[in-house]
Every structure is written in structure tokens, then in C-alpha cells.
Amino acid sequence: MEKRELSEKELREKKLSLAKGTKYLLDFMFYAGILVTISLPLSLKYIGKYLEAVEEHYLPAVIIFAILGVLALLLVNELRKMFGTVLAENCFVPENVASLRRMGDLSFFIAAMSAVRCVVYLTIAMLVIILVFIIAGMNKVVTDIGTGLSRVQNIATPPNTLRLNKKTPCTITGSCANCLSPDCICNQIVITRRSGHVDRIKVFLVGENLGF
């Protein structure tokens, strides 16, 4: 019995260590991003000596990158707040739902500004492929797509609707009724079969149950 308790303690410490490392990385990105954004007029003027496109569009570049920098800082700050709740072991809170919504809005504005940047001038940096990292617990691993969908609908969703005080059948019964309720949180089903770009998506499996 004592050995099992020690093992659970070690797993908990590893999970917190991963969360702490990510939080420190986000803190570094946030404060470094502030310095980079503030120094944009000088750094772009220097880069303009080597890149003709930046020199020709110096003022628009400063404005666009400054806006993108502020939006990125706001997004990273939302992540910092969310990981703060993870470290406090209280991440399933309404504030994190609001943070995710704000991050979605910020991501949209970043994409819009990037589109504007493409109209002004196109650089090689815009062609860089963004990596996608997925961190999941072993309780998210299933044998096939059907089992995965069933797990989402009957195991993961009911506790979340209950936690969020949603008025859905699964909140009451604990199982999916394939409802079209206004409070339904099963609105999109997305299946990623493969990555179009080799090694773009990275999946990290944590050797314990995480979340629902």
C-alpha cells in the first residue's frame, strides 16, 4: 500500500514538473516578447539593411508587426493564466473557458493581420510551417474512431456539461442523447487522419489519466 501511494505521488510530481516547465517557458516567451515588440522600430531598420522588402515597406512592417506582437502577447498571457490554474490543481474553472474563447478571438485577429501582411509584402518567414503539439493522458487512448466518439459523448462530455451548468439531457442522465439543445457542447466533430506535412503534429502521452 505504501509503495502504491509513493508511486502516485511521483506521478503527480512529474505532472506538476511538466506544468511548471511549460509555465516558465510561457513566462520567458511573454517577457521576451515585450522586449521584441518594443524594439521593433530598431530591429526592423537593421533587418532592412539585408532584406529589401522590409526596407521598402518599413513603416507598414513596424505597424503590422507591432499589432501582431501585442496580439501574441495577449494570447501567451491567457496561456500563462491557464497554466497557473494547472499548477494550483484547479484548472476546470469557468475562467479557463473564457480564456480559451479569448484565445480563439486573438488567433482570428492574428490570422487576419497575417493576411494583411501578405497583401503588403510576402517574405520567406510566412512560409514556415507551424508545429502542433498535443499532450494527452492515457485515458484518451482508444482502439478505434467509434470507441473514441463514444468516449467523448458518454464519458468526457457529461461531467463537463454538469461542471458548466449546461441544460442538456446528458447533464441529467450521464449519457449522450444526440441532442440539439442550445446548451449542447458537442457541436463539432473533427477527425485528423494524418498530417499533410511530415512531423508537423507531435503527440505526447502522459502515463496517467488526465482530465475527463
Protein Blocks (a to p, Z undefined) as FASTA:
>chain_A
ZZmmmmmmmmmmmmmmmmmmmmmmmmmmmmmmmmmmmmmmmmmmmmmmmmmklmmmmmmm
mmmmmmmmmmmmmmmmmmmmmmmmmmnopabcfklmmmmmmmmmmmmmmmmmmmmmmmmp
ccfklmpccdddddddfklpcfblklmmmmmmmmmmmmmmmmnopacfklmnopaehiab
fklcblbccddfbafbghkbccdddfbdehZZ
